[in-house]
Amino acid sequence: MKPTRHAEMMQLLARHGTLDTNALATALGVSVETVRRDLNRLQTEGKILRHHGGARLLHPASGDAGQPSHTRLKSHYAYKADIARHALE
């Protein structure tokens, strides 16, 4: 169910550009909390960029959609944590 919902979210974001959590919850028939958890996961995977109240799709070719570095610092937490762990070893 979750992979299907994530794919639907990605399609909706691709179609509309930016959507808020309420619109996504209504379109998918799930709670706002479920949407927030899913958006957090998709951002960790580097597929979207979250902003207050919603999200937008990152440009697939660049992975960062030309965002400034201070915005990119907030993305890809899991990958950065893995790199830090390996560096400490």
C-alpha distance (Angstrom), angle and dihedral (degrees) to the residues before:
residue distance angle dihedral
M1 . . .
K2 3.80 . .
P3 3.85 96.4 .
T4 3.80 89.1 49.3
R5 3.80 91.2 49.7
H6 3.81 91.2 48.3
A7 3.80 90.2 51.3
E8 3.81 90.4 49.6
M9 3.81 90.2 49.9
M10 3.79 90.6 51.6
Q11 3.81 90.7 50.0
L12 3.80 92.0 49.4
L13 3.80 91.7 48.8
A14 3.80 90.9 47.4
R15 3.79 90.4 51.6
H16 3.82 97.9 44.1
G17 3.80 103.3 25.8
T18 3.80 97.6 -142.4
L19 3.79 127.5 25.3
D20 3.77 133.3 175.2
T21 3.79 123.5 -126.0
N22 3.82 93.4 -107.2
A23 3.81 92.4 55.0
L24 3.81 91.3 48.1
A25 3.81 92.0 47.8
T26 3.80 91.3 50.9
A27 3.80 94.0 45.7
L28 3.80 92.8 48.5
G29 3.81 97.9 38.0
V30 3.82 94.4 -124.7
S31 3.79 136.0 113.7
V32 3.80 123.8 -83.9
E33 3.82 88.7 -116.4
T34 3.81 90.5 56.9
V35 3.80 89.7 50.7
R36 3.81 90.9 50.2
R37 3.80 92.1 51.3
D38 3.79 90.9 47.6
L39 3.81 92.2 48.0
N40 3.80 90.6 50.5
R41 3.80 89.3 52.6
L42 3.81 93.5 47.4
Q43 3.80 90.8 49.1
T44 3.80 91.1 50.3
E45 3.80 87.3 52.9
G46 3.81 88.9 52.5
K47 3.79 95.3 -117.9
I48 3.80 100.4 115.4
L49 3.77 141.1 19.9
R50 3.78 116.2 -128.4
H51 3.76 122.7 -147.0
H52 3.78 132.2 175.3
G53 3.79 106.6 -56.9
G54 3.78 99.0 -2.5
A55 3.78 149.5 8.4
R56 3.77 145.4 -115.4
L57 3.76 134.1 -148.4
L58 3.78 118.2 -101.7
H59 3.77 116.8 -128.7
P60 3.82 103.1 -97.9
A61 3.80 95.5 -142.0
S62 3.79 97.0 57.4
G63 3.81 102.1 26.1
D64 3.79 90.7 -144.6
A65 3.82 103.1 54.4
G66 3.79 89.9 -134.9
Q67 3.78 93.2 -64.3
P68 3.81 119.2 164.4
S69 3.78 117.1 -100.6
H70 3.82 94.4 -106.5
T71 3.81 88.1 60.4
R72 3.81 93.9 45.6
L73 3.81 89.7 52.7
K74 3.81 87.5 70.3
S75 3.80 94.2 56.6
H76 3.81 134.9 78.0
Y77 3.80 94.4 26.9
A78 3.80 94.8 163.3
Y79 3.80 93.6 52.9
K80 3.79 92.8 46.4
A81 3.81 91.4 49.2
D82 3.83 90.2 51.8
I83 3.80 90.7 51.2
A84 3.80 90.8 49.2
R85 3.82 91.8 49.9
H86 3.79 91.8 50.8
A87 3.81 91.2 47.2
L88 3.81 91.0 52.9
E89 3.81 91.0 52.8
